[in-house]
């Protein structure tokens, strides 16, 4: 008998075949409730759809293992069908954000080199404006007047297209913001998705609940990071095409939702909605917040209704779920007392805080860079080993770029960012990208951007500009120029002209000074 190679490299029938395995285990259990069509689907229903979609992708589009399918789509059941069908075939799904603009999407498509490009009809204008690379052999608008998805794809004769895949095979290409103007593309393996499911379920984030609302978009890892463990555990997913506070409150009132994840801005929208005070929250048991710690004032509103809130933390490269504040008592007051904490690392995740200069672990109470290591680390940035080496070291530690400190009880608090990136409403924003967009205006000679505090979004971008001699323009004109090249959430809320840009003693752009000026 020969020695067995590493099991993560060994192809197995179950890897990626989430639809087939769950249908075999619990065929008649409800897998999904679509809040748009108000239809429910069993796990058997989902597998039947996925076998049809898989046959179409393989037979009509000629897709196979290692091919890339780029997708622009809201949180529809069709996106789930495609995700699960890609898992059967070994096709790499590359979801793209409809919030991005043509220059950003053109760059991503060129680097992804997809074989197929699929999009939802509501984004047809955006899709038709893109410079589709020559690698693309098929372009599919799946719900236009011909309604290809219902009329053609789901009428394909179903067959089992599943092939054996290894845990180390690639599942997703996920783009994410960063500290440079070029978006990063994270390589996400099946190993990462499986182990992250283990961590979420073992840590108890989904609790004993059987109906969980998916609020995070599928162009983020957060969307798939919510759906996949629910599907693995046989829990019912409640699907929203996009975040709609009125609809969310209706679903809560109907008793359909027991748990959901959110960024604080979503919770603020719920509180501000006219339906909020009349909503019955008795079936809603827990909310998991992400992206940034939720404020005490917002937490208190939901705690008063008996809804527990857990702070979570992670990043695409290292999880994407790595930390969770798990209440150690039944007291709701404990959640408020430790509202600034992200808690402890999850069940299968190591964490340490190191000094920026020496890389040695710091003592409790000292601030350093948070590092994480787990079986659900990513596999690097696509075709970018240099940037990969700046994030993951030779011992497998992901350096988050976040400054953190540990208290005597082992609880972690995030203290700020070691790099320039900031988070607005759960979206990572690169100030350099905004500066480059401003510099495209003919009147602008120089620009600097930073995140400034905002009560709803956490932080929003603000910028200073220097005009070329003898030239000037209005703030609205500069914002309009930004909108041509940037997603709306990246457009600076405020832009001020200055005589010169603030610099550090070393001659570098001083973003701290920008934040101070607007404060």
C-alpha positions, 0 to 999 in steps of 0.5 A: 500500500502506498502512502496517502497524499494530503487529503486536501489535494485528493479529489472527492465526489462531495467537494462542491456538490453541496446541492446533491449531498444536502438533497440526499440527506434532507430532500423535503426540508425547506432550503430557501424562501424567496421573499421576491416571488414568495415561493419556497424551495426544498433541497430536492427542488434546488438540486433539480434546478442546479442539475439543469443549470449545470447541464446548460453550463456544460453542454450549451456554454461548454464550461468545465473545471477551471473555467471562469464565469463572471456574474453581475446579479442581485441576490436572486435564486438564479445566482444560487443556482449558478453558484451550486452548479459551478460547484458540481462542475469545478467552474470558478464563479467570479461575482462582480459588484453592480455598484462598480463603474465601467473602468473598475469592471473593465479592469476586473474582467481583463484580469479574470479572463472569464470564459462566460459572462452572465448578468441580470437584465436590470444591469443590461446597460452597465453590462453592455458598456463594458469592454468584454475581453476576448476570453469570453465565449458566451454572454448571457442576459438571463432574464430579458424579454426572452427570459432565458433562465426560465424558458431555456436553462431550467428546461434543460434536461437535468443530469448529474454533472458532478465531478470529483474536486479537491478541497484545494481547488478554486471555488470563487474569485472575489474582488475586494478593496485595498490600499492601492487603486487596483482592486485585489482578486482573492482566490477562495478555495473549497477548503476555505469555504468548508472550514469557514462553515465549520467555524461559523457553525461550531462558534454558534453564530447561526445558533439553533435557528432554522430561518436565517435572512441573507442580507449581505450581497453575493458580490461580497464573500459575506453573501456566500459566507452566509449562504454556504454554512446555512446550506451545509447545515440544512437551515432555511435561507431567507432571500432578499434581492437587495436590502429593503428595510420595509421588506425586512421588517415585514419578514420579521413581523411574519415570524420568518426570520430568527437570525440575520447579519448586518452592518450598523447602517442597515440597523439604522435604516430599520429603526428609522422605518415607519413600520419599526415600532409596530413590528413583532420581534418575538421570533427574531432571536439574534443579530450578528453585526459585521464590518465595524462594531455596532454603537451602543445606542443602536444595540440598545434599541434591539436589546430592548426588544429582546434581540441579542446582538453579537459583534463579528469580525473578519476579512476575505483573505483570512476567513471571512469570519474570524472573530465573534463576541460570544456572550459569557452570561445571559445578561444583555447588559454584558453585550453593551458593556463589551460593545467595542469588542469583537470578542475572541477568535473563532473555534478553528482560528488562531490570532495574535497581535504583533508589534509593527516594527519587530513582529513580536507579540505584544502584551495585553493592553498594548496596541499592535497589528492583528494577525490570523491563521486558520484552515480558511485562509485564502490562497493569495491574490490572483496573478499577484504574488508580490501583493500576496507576500505583503499579506500572508507570511511564510508561517501562514499568518494573515496580517490584517492591517488592523490595529488591535489590543487584547484585554486581560479577559482575552477580548480583542478591540480594534483600534484603527487601521495600520494602512490607509484603507477605511470602511464605509457601510461595510465597503472597503474604500481605497483613498488612492483610487479616489485620488486618482479619479480626482486627478483625472479632472483637468483642473486638479493638480493634486488630491488627497483623500481620507475617511472621516467619521459619519454617524450612519456609515461609520466613515465616508470619504472626504478630499482636499484638492489643489488646482492648477494655477489659474484654474478652478471648478466647483465641488459639484463638478468634481463629484460629478467627475468622480461618479463617472469612474467610481461607485457612488459610495466612493464619491467624496461627501466633501471636497475642499480646495487648498493651497497645498496638500498636507504632508508628513515630516517624511514628505508623504501625504498626511491623511490624518491631517485631512481627517482632522481638517474635516472634523 
